[in-house]
Amino acid sequence: MSNTFDIVLLTALPASGKSEVRRFLANVEPKKLAADFHIGETLQLDDFPYVHMMRRIDDELSAMGKERMFFASPDKPFKNPYDWGTLIETINQDYKDLLSNKRYDDISAGQWLIDKIESAALKIGIKPRLSALEPEIKNKLIQKIEKEAADLLKDKYASYTKDFNGKTIVIEFARGGADGSKMPLKPPFGYDYSFSCLDEEILKKAVILYIWVTPEESRRKNNARANPNDPGSILHHGVPMEVMLNDYGTDDMQWLCDNSEVKDTVTVKKGSSKFHVPVARFDNRVDKTSFLRDDKSKWDENKVKEVRDGIKSATDRLYSMFVKK
């Protein structure tokens, strides 16, 4: 039995501290990372870059006089909320590509991105959109997004490895529902739906580390971190307020924990299969992590210790369940 997790699902409302926790862990010496947190060298997967590129595609379509495909406007939620499932399918694809070191050198990066988003949506049951564009519009779109898509592919390839021994795949995403929603959240909102869309091989190996903040604190931190000049940044992007209220006004993690069949797990139903995924939370309701966005040289030692102790407590609980899987 390995002393490190295979896969960590790093989840929380937006701006709760997920990316900050990732940055903290990336600055822990490898032996201490494994000994203290049961996490090996991390390989990162995240659905935010695809959300950003969906908005970029919409912007380019709008500039060409075409209807936006994914969002009614830059500050609105998804037109089709089942695109939350599309995003999970992009994670499933990235996971499989990571395991096989798959490359896409035979096509342009822009073409790769369009094909990826389209195939992910089709698996969720969404009718063709990008592939239905007129060839001239599609070709122009590919050219417009080529550089950003190439950067995304470069980051993807940077995580590739031939040896997964002692490594931990960290998969980051945020889910929720409208402010005031009753539980359980109805599909396609919330973690219940998105977990059920994850590949079975992920669910078999995963644990869930949840960064716990209130929706009000999530909105406050979202406004504080937003940098309009860097909308694609993992650490500094801002989520539009209408999206915060309608898609992230609440979430269902507490409900899933309270209603799980096995204590300290989330019960995930996928077709005829059922998975009990270990879960623990790092309490960030009183902000402990924003300082981690600063240069490491400015990190306060007492604040670092508080983060370390909180994460260690959560990952120790997770590991006690992980070894029972």
PyMOL commands that set and color helices and strands:
alter all, ss='L'
color gray80, all
select helices_A, chain A and resi 18-26+30-37+48-63+83-100+109-124+130-132+135-158+190-197+200-205+215-225+241-247+253-258+290-293+296-298+301-322
alter helices_A, ss='H'
color red, helices_A
select strands_A, chain A and resi 7-11+41-46+167-173+206-212+265-270+273-283
alter strands_A, ss='S'
color yellow, strands_A
deselect
rebuild
show_as cartoon
